Amino acid sequence: MRGVMLDRASLDRGDLDLTRLLTLLSGWRLHDATPPAKLDAHLDGAEVVLTNKVVLDRATLERHRRLRLVCVLATGTDNVDLDAAAALGITVRNVTAYGTTSVVQHLFALMLALARRLPAQLDAVAAGDWSRSEQFCLLDQPIDDLAGKRLGIIGHGELGQAVARTGECFGMIPLIAERRGEPPRRGRLPFEQVVAKADVLSLHCPLTPQTEKLIDATVLAAMPRHGWLINTARGGLVDEAALANALDRGIIAAAALDVLSQEPPPPDHPLLTPPRENLIVTPHVAWAARSARQRIIDLTCDNIEAYLEATGTPRP
């Protein structure tokens, strides 16, 4: 069987071990990127395709009838037409739980950066404020603690559970939200109650038609004025214009985001211009520790091996 990786550069910058992957099939083509104009050429003759974010819609799948296995190098499969794949007899596999520790560590780095005012502290040192200080320390910025804060969790799957556990290690009090509009199950609180009580609201749910712009102007207005919003899930969960307005008007105190609704974002994105002291934005890298990216490769190898065994396909 022949395989192709469509967007290697979105996962591997030359620091991953692909040895096992390359032994699984008789031939591989590894493309750093696949723009739409080159998609058909890159898929030509392939039976196994690896994609991170390249879209494989129905028309594309129908044009490439040799395809037998699509391996998504991520958890989300929204870039593949699953109904079309099933109808065409194409198996689709994804990877899960590869980046839990990476995402959780990044999330708490964001949270701690807000609590300790790290961007402002670094700017003050760089500007020479500490050197001019009359004291041994510089106390110009208010410093907060995570201990005792109520940590609202929206989405209590693999990541949400890990965030709740880690929050407890910092002395935080997890509040697990039920899905909006549904009666709370045991151990959960109504969505509106968590929004109103949480000092920090952290998002961990998938982006679906039901959760798109879940955090809108109404939800932001219901948060405590001292509240923080943390989003390391999907940018589309947040009404970004409403968030910009909430930050500028003091409706909430601060936010830290690793995701935006459009990636990469345009330079004039409303959450990038103008820069805000109460907003931290990182470029969708919470998942991207080298160990997590290597696990994606390793889990994808497991998926390919399972497919070969299940179909009785001999390995080279």
N, C-alpha and C positions, 0 to 999 in steps of 0.2 A: 504493500500500500504506500501511496505517496501523500505527504502532508505538507501544509503550508502554514506559516505563522504570519498573520497579516499586519500586526502593529507591535513588533518586538520592542521598539524604543519606548513604548508606553509602560513597559514592565522591566526590561533589562537594559542597563546602560553599560554592559560589558562586565558586570560584576557578579553575574549568576553562573552557576554550573549547569550546563545543558547536556552534559554527557549522557545521562540516562535517557533523556528525551530523544536524542538523536539516534539511539540504538533501537528504538521501538519500531520504526518503519524503514522501508527500503530506501526512501529518499525524502529529503526535506528541502523546502525553500523558505528562507527566513527573510522577511521584509521588515525594515525598520518602520515603515508607514505604508498605508494603502489609501491614497486619495480615491474618490469615487471614479475618476476617469481611468484608474488602473485596476479597479476591483476585478473585472472579468479576466484580465490577463493574469493577475496573481492567483485567481482561483482555478484557472484552466488546468484540467487534468487531476486536480486534487481530490482525494477521497476523505482526508481528514483535514479539518481547518481549525486553527487556533485563532481566536479573536478576543481582544480585550474590549475595545469600544467600536470597532468597525461594524456597521449595520449590515445584517444579512436579512433582507426582506423577502417576501414571497417571490417576487419576480426574479431576484438574484438566485434564490435556491432552485427555482424551476429551470433556469438557464444552465445550471451545473448539476446534471443528473448523476454524475459520478460520485457526488458527495455522499458519505455514509455516516460521518461523525463530526459534530461541531462541538468543540471544547471552548467554553467561555472562560477566559482567564480572570474571572471575577465571580462574585456571588449573584449579582443581578443579571438576568437574561433578557432584559427589555430590548436589547439590540438585535435579537433574533426572533423571527416570526415563528413561534412555537407551533401554532396550528398548521402552518404550511410545512414545517419540518416533519411533523407527525404524519401528515397526509402523504408526504413523499418518502416516508420510511427512513428519515434521517434522525439518528439519535443525537440528542443535545444533552451535554453534561456541563455543570458548573463546579465551582469550588466554594467551600464554606469554611468558616472559622479559621481562616489562615492568618488574619491580621488582628485578632482580638487584642493581644498585648500591645501591638503597635498603636492601634487606635486609642486604646484606653490611656496609654502613656502620653500620647499627643494631646488628648482631651484634657488631662490634668495639667499638662504643661500650659495649655491655654488658660485654664482656670486659675492656676497659680500666677500666671503672668498678669491676669486681671487683679487678683488679690494683692499681689506685691507691687503692682504698678511698674512692672519690669521695663516696658518700652520707655516710659518717662524717666525711670532711674538711669537707664543706659544713655538716654539723650542728655541728661543733666551732667553725667560724668564727661561725656564727649564735649559738651559745651564749656567745661571748666568750672562748673558750679561747685563741685566738691573741692576743687583746689582753692577756691576763694572762700570756702566756708570757715567761720570762726570756731566751729566745733569739729570734733573728730569724725562726726557723722553728718549726713544731710537728711533732715527730716521734713523736707518740703512736700513730700507726697504722702497722702494717707495710706496706711498699710493695713490690710485686712487679713483675717484668718479664715480658713475653710472650716475649722472645727466649730460645730454647733449650727452650721448652716443647713437648711432643709434643701435637699437635692431632689428636684422633681425629674422623674424618668418617664419619658414618653416613648414607648416601645421597649418591651421587656423580654427581648430575645437574647441571643448569645451576647451581644454587645451591651445591651441595657443591663443585664444581670451582672456582667463583669464591672460595669461602671458603678452600680449600686454597691457591690462588695468593696471596691476600691475606695469609694466615698466613705464607707464605714471605717476604713483604716485611717482616714484623715479626720475622723470624728464627726463626719457629716451624718445627717438623718435622711435616709432615702424615703421618698414618697413615690410609689409606683402608680402611674395613671392608667385608668381603664380607657379603652377606646372611646373617642368622643361620641356621645349619644347612646352609649350602652350602659346597662346596670353593672356596677362593679363586682367583679369576681372576688373570691377570698384573697386577701392580701393586697388588694388594689383599692384605690380611691377614685371617686368620680373625676373625670378629666378637668372639669371646671374648678374643683376643689384643689387639685394639685397646682394648677396654674395660679390660683389666688394665693396659695400658701408658700410656694417654693421660692427660696432666695436665689437658687440657680435652677434653670430649666434646661434640661439636656435632651436632645432629640436623637432617637435611635430607631425610628420606624421607616419602612420602605416608602418610596414615592409611588403612589397609586392615584387613580382619580379621586379616591376618598380622602387622601392625605395631602393632595396638592394645595399649597397655600393654607395648610392647617393653622400655621401661626400667622394670623391676619391682624388687622388693626384692632378688632374686638378682643382677641386673645391678648395682644400686647397691652391693651388698656386695662385688662383684668389682672395683669401681673403686678406685684409690689413695685413701687417706684424705685426701690433700691435693687430690684432684681436684675439678674444677668441671664442672657440667652446664649446657649452653646449649641452649635450645630456642626457635627462631624458626619452627618448622614447624607442627605441630599439637599441641594440648594433649593429645589422646587417646593420643599416643605414650608418655606417662609415666603410671605409676601414682602419682597425686598424693598419696595417703595414705602410700605407701611413701617418696616423696621428702620429705614433711614429717618423717617419722620419721627418715630418713637425715640430714637437716639438723640436727634437734634432738639427735640422739645422736652427731653427729660422724662418721658413717659416710662422708660426703663433706664437703668443706670448704665448698662454696658452690654456688649455682645462680643463673642469670639466665634469666628466661622472658619471652617476649612473647606467649605463647598459653596458654590454659587449656582444659580439656575442656568447660566450660560458659561461653559468652560471650554477654552479659555475665555475670560470675560473681556468685553470691549473696554478700552481705556477710560471711557466716560461712564462706566457702570455706576449707578447711584450709591453703591456701598464702597466705592473706591475713590470717588471724588465728591466733595473735598475729603482729605484725610481727617479722621476723627480720633480724638484722644481716648474716647470710650469704646473704640472698636478695634479688634485685632482680626486680620484676615490672613490666613495661610493658604498656599496654592494646592489644595487637595492632596496633601501628602501625609495625612494621619495614618493611612494604611501602609505607607511605603518604606518601612524599615527593610533593610536588605534581607533579614531573616524571614520576614513576611512574604517578600517577593519570591524568595527561594521556595517557600512552602507552596506558593501557587504553582510553580513548575513541578514540584514533587507530587502534589495532589492531581495535577493534570496528567502526569505520567501514570498514576494509579487509575485514572479514568480511562486512559487509552488501553492499558493492560487489561482492565476489566472488560472493555469492549472486545478486544481481540480474543480473549478467552471465551466470552459468551457467544461469539459468532464463529468460533473455531478457526479464526484467521491465523495462519502461521506467522511467527515473527521471523525477521530476516536472520 
